[in-house]
Amino acid sequence: MVALARDPPEALLVHATPILGQNRATIVAFALEHRLPSFTSSALMAHDGFLGSYAPDLVALWRRAADFVDRILRGGNPAEMPVEQPTKFEFVINLKAARAIGLDVPRHLLVLADEVIE
């Protein structure tokens, strides 16, 4: 963080890994202190203070996983089941974070968002 503070970036893109997730409060504080737009790949982290997120819909992923479990329990062969990629994504914008860094979010982005955190 010292190197980032010396030469801060123009924005942050934080992938939702366990280590970065554990340190999200520190990352959000850094972003707010330096007035940096911060995006993440986790809707949950957007609720913690990141400006926004674009990520697979976790509920939809778990439902698909349940379908695979059902097929396996009914005798399906996992090796014959196709690998699937997410098809549903969530776009979340945190207006509290936007206000804290002095950013006006364009109306067309708010309309596109699946969730807007006031």
One Martini backbone bead per residue (centre of mass of N, CA, C, O) as a GRO file, in nm:
protein
  118
    1MET     BB    1   0.053   0.065  -0.014
    2VAL     BB    2   0.290   0.262  -0.026
    3ALA     BB    3   0.330   0.265  -0.334
    4LEU     BB    4   0.041   0.364  -0.396
    5ALA     BB    5   0.061   0.631  -0.236
    6ARG     BB    6   0.293   0.755  -0.405
    7ASP     BB    7   0.147   0.616  -0.687
    8PRO     BB    8  -0.148   0.658  -0.774
    9PRO     BB    9  -0.401   0.555  -0.928
   10GLU     BB   10  -0.704   0.607  -1.116
   11ALA     BB   11  -0.785   0.305  -1.041
   12LEU     BB   12  -0.977   0.013  -0.928
   13LEU     BB   13  -0.929  -0.350  -0.969
   14VAL     BB   14  -1.094  -0.607  -0.778
   15HIS     BB   15  -1.056  -0.921  -0.712
   16ALA     BB   16  -1.241  -1.188  -0.557
   17THR     BB   17  -1.046  -1.281  -0.319
   18PRO     BB   18  -0.974  -1.387  -0.014
   19ILE     BB   19  -0.755  -1.176   0.053
   20LEU     BB   20  -0.902  -0.923  -0.057
   21GLY     BB   21  -1.160  -0.967   0.107
   22GLN     BB   22  -1.025  -0.935   0.389
   23ASN     BB   23  -0.909  -0.630   0.276
   24ARG     BB   24  -1.149  -0.436   0.191
   25ALA     BB   25  -1.142  -0.203   0.396
   26THR     BB   26  -0.861  -0.100   0.315
   27ILE     BB   27  -0.923  -0.053   0.015
   28VAL     BB   28  -1.157   0.143   0.052
   29ALA     BB   29  -1.002   0.355   0.215
   30PHE     BB   30  -0.796   0.415  -0.004
   31ALA     BB   31  -0.995   0.502  -0.225
   32LEU     BB   32  -1.122   0.736  -0.066
   33GLU     BB   33  -0.866   0.898   0.004
   34HIS     BB   34  -0.791   0.904  -0.331
   35ARG     BB   35  -1.042   0.917  -0.513
   36LEU     BB   36  -1.118   0.618  -0.623
   37PRO     BB   37  -1.226   0.418  -0.843
   38SER     BB   38  -1.400   0.102  -0.754
   39PHE     BB   39  -1.379  -0.229  -0.870
   40THR     BB   40  -1.554  -0.551  -0.879
   41SER     BB   41  -1.628  -0.923  -0.862
   42SER     BB   42  -1.842  -0.829  -0.617
   43ALA     BB   43  -2.139  -0.752  -0.482
   44LEU     BB   44  -2.059  -0.761  -0.182
   45MET     BB   45  -1.826  -0.547  -0.208
   46ALA     BB   46  -2.008  -0.312  -0.294
   47HIS     BB   47  -2.146  -0.300  -0.008
   48ASP     BB   48  -1.852  -0.219   0.130
   49GLY     BB   49  -1.760   0.047  -0.091
   50PHE     BB   50  -1.758   0.004  -0.367
   51LEU     BB   51  -1.861   0.144  -0.656
   52GLY     BB   52  -1.854  -0.150  -0.805
   53SER     BB   53  -2.002  -0.427  -1.006
   54TYR     BB   54  -1.913  -0.725  -1.210
   55ALA     BB   55  -2.098  -1.032  -1.188
   56PRO     BB   56  -2.186  -1.320  -1.121
   57ASP     BB   57  -2.470  -1.486  -1.035
   58LEU     BB   58  -2.477  -1.674  -0.755
   59VAL     BB   59  -2.759  -1.797  -0.755
   60ALA     BB   60  -2.742  -1.917  -1.040
   61LEU     BB   61  -2.495  -2.097  -0.985
   62TRP     BB   62  -2.623  -2.271  -0.757
   63ARG     BB   63  -2.853  -2.382  -0.929
   64ARG     BB   64  -2.673  -2.527  -1.133
   65ALA     BB   65  -2.531  -2.705  -0.927
   66ALA     BB   66  -2.789  -2.856  -0.840
   67ASP     BB   67  -2.837  -2.989  -1.113
   68PHE     BB   68  -2.577  -3.158  -1.110
   69VAL     BB   69  -2.630  -3.314  -0.853
   70ASP     BB   70  -2.887  -3.446  -0.948
   71ARG     BB   71  -2.764  -3.599  -1.189
   72ILE     BB   72  -2.560  -3.763  -1.023
   73LEU     BB   73  -2.768  -3.896  -0.821
   74ARG     BB   74  -2.912  -4.030  -1.093
   75GLY     BB   75  -2.627  -4.142  -1.253
   76GLY     BB   76  -2.452  -3.944  -1.366
   77ASN     BB   77  -2.174  -3.849  -1.560
   78PRO     BB   78  -1.946  -3.607  -1.505
   79ALA     BB   79  -1.766  -3.649  -1.770
   80GLU     BB   80  -2.039  -3.586  -1.959
   81MET     BB   81  -2.050  -3.303  -1.855
   82PRO     BB   82  -2.070  -2.986  -1.915
   83VAL     BB   83  -1.910  -2.699  -1.927
   84GLU     BB   84  -1.996  -2.393  -1.763
   85GLN     BB   85  -2.093  -2.068  -1.804
   86PRO     BB   86  -2.188  -1.784  -1.724
   87THR     BB   87  -2.510  -1.596  -1.805
   88LYS     BB   88  -2.538  -1.425  -1.536
   89PHE     BB   89  -2.523  -1.078  -1.451
   90GLU     BB   90  -2.412  -0.821  -1.218
   91PHE     BB   91  -2.491  -0.470  -1.175
   92VAL     BB   92  -2.327  -0.255  -0.938
   93ILE     BB   93  -2.407   0.054  -0.763
   94ASN     BB   94  -2.240   0.291  -0.541
   95LEU     BB   95  -2.345   0.602  -0.439
   96LYS     BB   96  -2.188   0.650  -0.180
   97ALA     BB   97  -1.909   0.621  -0.312
   98ALA     BB   98  -1.943   0.838  -0.525
   99ARG     BB   99  -1.981   1.076  -0.328
  100ALA     BB  100  -1.709   1.036  -0.168
  101ILE     BB  101  -1.542   1.101  -0.461
  102GLY     BB  102  -1.708   1.301  -0.655
  103LEU     BB  103  -1.914   1.123  -0.835
  104ASP     BB  104  -2.100   1.123  -1.132
  105VAL     BB  105  -2.350   0.916  -1.230
  106PRO     BB  106  -2.479   0.822  -1.500
  107ARG     BB  107  -2.801   0.753  -1.576
  108HIS     BB  108  -2.753   0.512  -1.777
  109LEU     BB  109  -2.613   0.336  -1.558
  110LEU     BB  110  -2.845   0.319  -1.354
  111VAL     BB  111  -3.040   0.176  -1.552
  112LEU     BB  112  -2.847  -0.081  -1.599
  113ALA     BB  113  -2.863  -0.156  -1.321
  114ASP     BB  114  -2.952  -0.404  -1.089
  115GLU     BB  115  -2.810  -0.223  -0.857
  116VAL     BB  116  -2.867   0.046  -0.617
  117ILE     BB  117  -2.675   0.210  -0.382
  118GLU     BB  118  -2.767   0.463  -0.147
   0.00000   0.00000   0.00000
